[in-house]
Amino acid sequence: MDYTYTTQMTCSSQIRFHIEDDVISNIQFIGGCNGNLKAIAKLVDGWTVDKIESYLRGNTCGPRPTSCADQLAIAVREAYNATHAA
């Protein structure tokens, strides 16, 4: 399933990705630090929701309480919960 998440308090405005069971792929950040976000997307492609959360959740950017990486962790958990709701 393809999923789009609207980010909060970051330079990127959206994150798009594919979720299959708990595996995330085809990550694309809209806006933000192009090179860094392309690198993050490549590095975590094929990772599970739990692994992405364990590595990226809680990362901040400057004085902001979040970051694009943190927003990705939030987004994949939200997508997982939405696709596995009882």
C-alpha positions in Angstrom: 0.0 0.0 0.0 1.3 3.5 -0.9 1.1 6.0 2.0 1.5 9.8 2.2 2.3 11.5 5.4 2.2 15.3 5.9 5.1 16.3 8.1 5.0 18.7 11.1 7.7 21.3 11.9 10.2 20.2 9.2 11.5 21.6 6.0 10.1 18.7 4.1 6.3 18.9 3.6 5.4 15.2 2.9 6.9 11.8 3.0 5.6 9.1 0.6 6.4 5.4 0.8 5.2 1.9 0.3 4.3 -0.4 3.2 4.0 -4.1 2.7 3.2 -5.9 6.0 5.8 -4.2 8.2 8.4 -3.5 5.5 8.9 0.0 4.1 10.2 0.8 0.6 10.2 3.5 -2.1 10.6 6.4 0.4 10.4 9.9 -1.0 10.6 13.1 0.9 9.0 16.2 -0.7 11.1 19.3 0.1 13.8 19.4 2.8 17.5 18.8 2.4 17.5 16.9 -0.8 20.8 15.0 -0.6 20.5 14.1 3.1 16.9 12.9 2.7 17.8 10.8 -0.5 20.5 9.2 1.6 18.2 8.4 4.5 15.6 6.9 2.0 18.3 4.7 0.5 19.7 3.6 3.8 16.4 2.5 5.4 14.8 1.1 2.2 13.6 -2.5 3.0 13.7 -1.9 6.8 10.8 -2.8 9.1 8.7 -0.3 10.9 10.3 -1.4 14.2 13.9 -1.0 12.9 13.2 2.5 11.4 11.6 3.6 14.7 14.5 2.3 16.8 17.1 4.1 14.7 15.3 7.4 13.8 12.6 8.1 16.4 13.6 11.1 18.6 16.1 12.6 16.3 15.9 16.4 16.3 17.0 19.1 13.9 18.5 22.2 15.4 16.2 23.8 17.9 13.2 21.9 16.5 11.7 19.1 18.6 11.6 16.8 15.6 13.4 16.2 12.3 12.6 14.7 8.9 14.1 11.4 10.2 11.9 11.5 13.3 8.9 12.3 11.1 9.7 9.2 8.9 9.6 7.1 12.1 6.3 8.6 13.1 4.9 8.2 9.6 5.8 4.5 9.2 4.3 3.7 12.6 1.1 5.5 11.7 0.9 3.7 8.3 1.5 0.3 10.0 -1.2 1.0 12.7 -3.7 2.1 9.9 -3.1 -1.0 7.9 -3.2 -3.4 10.9 -6.2 -1.9 12.8 -8.5 -4.5 14.2 
